[in-house]
Structures are given as structure tokens and as C-alpha cells.
Amino acid sequence: MPPRIKLFFLALSVTLFAVAAVPLYTELTRPSDIWWTPQSMLVPLSEGKDRVVIYARGRPLDGLIQAGQLRIGEDGSSSVLQMSDIGLRFNNWDRVRGDRGSRLVIYAASCGVTALIFLLILTGRLAYRGEDPI
């Protein structure tokens, strides 16, 4: 294989490897707590009923709050807990997990294929053969 063509294909395979390796690296090094609802965007208890119901001693939390049966003690005094005092944070990992796996497999396969092409070109296994005159 002529050196210019070999260098071109080596550079091309390194570039393609980087294109697949960068998203794979960022996906694997991402913090695990990013799938939680941010603290500033807490979901009120009444809006989260489609995803979660919280029970205390076998009774729903929203019923206990409406009946005024829950209190919070602060600085020696206690106050009745209101619905507005409760906020929910959801972990959305279950919704992301399915999509993440297939992307990781595609990125890893792309890295493997481009690394194989790089090694084949570097070792000369993909030898350039000119056209045979007929």
C-alpha cells in the first residue's frame, strides 16, 4: 500500500475511533445521581400520585396530612405538616436505562471495528494490489 494512502486510512480510522470513543467515555463516567429530579424542581405530593403513594403505618400520607395528624418538631416547638411542606424527587434511571444499554453496545462495537481496521492497516494485512492488466 502506498505510504500516503496508508497514512490517510490510519488517520481516518483514528478519527472514527475517537468519534465512537468520546461518547462512550462520557456515558461511562457520568455521575450516577443525575437521573434524580433536581432539588429546585420538587414535585408536590398531589402531582406525584401517578408515580408514587407514600404510606405511614398503613395509611396514605396525603390523608394523614389533610387530617392534621402529622407534626414536625423544630427548636422545641411542633407544627402541623401541610401538603405544601412535602416535595418528591423521582429517580428516572429506569426510563433511561433501556436506551443507554443499546447506545453503549453500538459505541463499543464501533470502537472495536475501527481499532481492528487500524491494526489491519498498520500491520499491512490490507495490502494494496494494483489492477492486473487484461
Secondary structure, DSSP 8 states (H G I E B T S, - for coil): --HHHHHHHHHHHHHHHHHHHHHHHHHHTS-GGGGB--GGG-EETTTTTTT---EETTEEHHHHHHTT--EEEETTEEEE--GGG-EE--B-HHHHHHHHHHHHHHHHHHHHHHHHHHHHHHHT-S--------
